[in-house]
Amino acid sequence: MDNADAPVLGAILDAISSLVFLVDSDVRVQSVNRAARSHLGKDLVNFLRDRMGEILICIHSTDAPGGCGRSHVCQDCVVRNCVNQVVAGAEVVHDRGALCLQIGGKVQQLNFSVTAAGLHFEGRKMIVLILEHIKEEAKTIREPVPCASQLN
């Protein structure tokens, strides 16, 4: 990637409405898109280099010394597992799972679709991590819209 491409790529990432994070192999956030900054309501410098569980306020991020990723519960974390699969060599990983997050002083279980893909950036292997909240009504299978040829 040429340095001249960076502003264009940044603009593309900021145009995506999903939460997009650039993380390292320990799921430490290196960069985020506009949607992630807006959703988290935090200034980028306040959480850069923190792990995802600490940023999202996962209720398990403080279960063990060392924070996010160190608890036995973290072995089942959909975010961490997607990143681990990419680190192990998978090109792209898609999965869905629930995260228990502290939101507005209450614990809430939210379902997410998670996509992780590896890339090399500035000589390091990084992971693009995309989180999409799955609302309950969106999980219901809907009747497909008929094709135009089926309407006649």
Steps between C-alpha positions, in 0.01 A plus 500: 500500500629840405486778763291699252229230535467549878252794486282312251501181709423701814205663323372160386522357853324807642218454247426150635222503760626184675751525784843444342815452705859435402642272770817305570526131592414577865185685385651835597340779300734691272241704309122529455255643250258787561207268584701330776613835644143630495347183646753477779469870579869518580787697359739273309798586718308385809487137391766447236707191584236365743356155434149465353345370824627804687369738233160334469487459881458124491401380847776238484782742413583537871450134603871419497826687553619636168151591380322411181590161358644359820188350663384143434177652363702677229570165335143513368505867391382531140718807440819347639438168325454667161824694547683185618390311187636775276827507697521122448476546124135531400447768237153614607284378788128566553314400815216607723483509875385677811701742712405603853569872518459770762280765335361796691566332834315181399629165377359419157553201278532616139531281193761588241605388157880510496728505198878486530749522214876519504712761330858615509539863599830681557685169515268343761218252472181673611137396505203698370216427740142588407223481762134522404234496769229246420166626623249235606252584225776470239571141610153387394498333161282704269312391191717588199375762257389319182705550185338704224456183290293344781257792515341427158 
